[in-house]
Amino acid sequence: QVQLVESGGGLVQVWGSLRLSCAASGNVFSVNRMGWYRQAPGKQRELVAAISTGGTTNYADFVKGRFTISRDNAKNTVYLAMNSLKPEDTNVYYCGADWASFRSWGQGTHVTVSS
C-alpha cells in the first residue's frame, strides 16, 4: 500500500504562485510514477503533470510553461510549482501515485485563483 498526504493549496491572486507538496509513505519502492490531477465539480479527473521514476515529466497543454513538477527522492515527496496562475486554474488538485497495477490518491487540496 502507498499513502499520500498533500499540502500547499490555498487562495492566490492571478499571476501569483503556489507550491503543492505530496508526501508518500508505505511501499514507496514500488511507485513508478507520481502525478498531479485536477477535478472540478461534475467533471472528469484529469492529469495536470506527472513524473516517472526515471525523471521523465509529462504536462497537460494548459499548464505547459507555467507549472513545474519535481521530486525529492530522499523525502519521498513530489511537488507542483504553480506559477502565473489564472482563474481557470481554480480546482481541486489530487496527488496520485502509480504502483504495481494500482493508483493511490491523496485527499485533494483546493486551489482558488481570484481575478
C-alpha positions as CSV (number, residue, x, y, z in Angstrom):
1,Q,0.0,0.0,0.0
2,V,1.0,3.6,-0.7
3,Q,-0.4,6.5,1.3
4,L,-0.3,10.2,0.2
5,V,-0.5,13.4,2.1
6,E,-1.0,16.7,0.3
7,S,-0.4,20.3,1.4
8,G,0.0,23.7,-0.1
9,G,-3.3,24.6,-1.5
10,G,-5.0,27.9,-0.8
11,L,-6.2,31.3,-2.2
12,V,-4.0,33.3,-4.6
13,Q,-4.4,36.2,-7.0
14,V,-3.9,36.0,-10.7
15,W,-0.3,35.8,-11.8
16,G,0.6,34.6,-8.3
17,S,2.3,31.3,-7.3
18,L,1.7,28.3,-5.1
19,R,3.6,25.1,-4.4
20,L,1.8,21.9,-3.8
21,S,3.5,19.1,-1.9
22,C,2.7,15.4,-1.8
23,A,4.5,13.1,0.6
24,A,4.3,9.3,0.0
25,S,4.7,6.6,2.6
26,G,4.3,2.9,2.8
27,N,5.7,0.8,0.0
28,V,7.3,3.7,-1.7
29,F,9.8,1.5,-3.5
30,S,7.0,0.1,-5.7
31,V,6.0,3.5,-7.0
32,N,6.8,4.0,-10.7
33,R,5.1,7.3,-11.4
34,M,3.6,10.2,-9.4
35,G,1.4,13.0,-10.7
36,W,-1.0,15.8,-10.0
37,Y,-4.6,15.7,-11.2
38,R,-7.4,18.2,-11.1
39,Q,-11.2,17.7,-10.9
40,A,-13.9,20.3,-11.0
41,P,-17.4,19.5,-9.8
42,G,-19.2,17.4,-12.4
43,K,-16.0,16.9,-14.4
44,Q,-13.6,14.1,-15.0
45,R,-10.4,13.9,-13.1
46,E,-7.6,14.9,-15.5
47,L,-3.8,14.8,-15.5
48,V,-2.0,18.1,-14.8
49,A,1.6,16.9,-14.6
50,A,3.4,13.6,-13.9
51,I,6.9,12.5,-13.2
52,S,8.3,8.9,-13.6
53,T,10.9,7.1,-11.6
54,G,13.5,8.0,-14.3
55,G,12.6,11.7,-14.1
56,T,10.6,12.0,-17.3
57,T,7.9,14.6,-17.0
58,N,4.6,15.0,-18.7
59,Y,2.4,18.1,-18.7
60,A,-1.1,19.0,-19.8
61,D,-1.2,21.6,-22.5
62,F,-3.0,24.1,-20.3
63,V,-0.1,24.3,-17.8
64,K,3.0,24.0,-20.0
65,G,5.4,26.8,-19.3
66,R,3.6,27.7,-16.1
67,F,3.8,24.6,-13.8
68,T,6.8,22.5,-12.9
69,I,6.6,19.1,-11.3
70,S,9.6,17.8,-9.3
71,R,10.5,15.2,-6.8
72,D,12.8,14.7,-3.8
73,N,13.6,11.1,-3.5
74,A,15.1,11.4,-0.1
75,K,11.8,12.8,1.3
76,N,9.6,10.6,-1.0
77,T,7.9,13.8,-1.9
78,V,6.7,15.3,-5.2
79,Y,6.0,19.0,-5.8
80,L,4.0,21.1,-8.2
81,A,5.2,24.6,-8.6
82,M,2.3,26.6,-9.9
83,N,3.3,30.0,-11.5
84,S,1.4,32.6,-13.5
85,L,-1.9,31.3,-12.1
86,K,-5.1,32.0,-13.9
87,P,-8.7,32.0,-12.6
88,E,-9.3,28.9,-14.7
89,D,-6.7,27.0,-12.6
90,T,-9.2,27.1,-9.8
91,N,-9.9,23.5,-8.9
92,V,-9.4,20.6,-6.5
93,Y,-5.9,19.1,-7.1
94,Y,-5.2,15.5,-6.2
95,C,-1.8,13.7,-5.9
96,G,-1.7,10.2,-7.4
97,A,0.9,7.5,-7.1
98,D,1.1,4.6,-9.6
99,W,2.4,1.3,-8.1
100,A,2.0,-2.2,-9.5
101,S,-1.4,-2.1,-11.2
102,F,-2.8,0.4,-8.7
103,R,-3.2,4.1,-8.2
104,S,-3.3,5.7,-4.7
105,W,-4.8,9.1,-4.2
106,G,-4.3,11.9,-1.8
107,Q,-7.2,13.6,-0.1
108,G,-7.3,16.6,-2.5
109,T,-6.3,20.2,-1.9
110,H,-8.2,23.3,-3.0
111,V,-6.6,25.9,-5.2
112,T,-8.6,29.1,-5.8
113,V,-7.3,31.9,-8.1
114,S,-9.0,35.2,-7.7
115,S,-9.3,37.7,-10.6
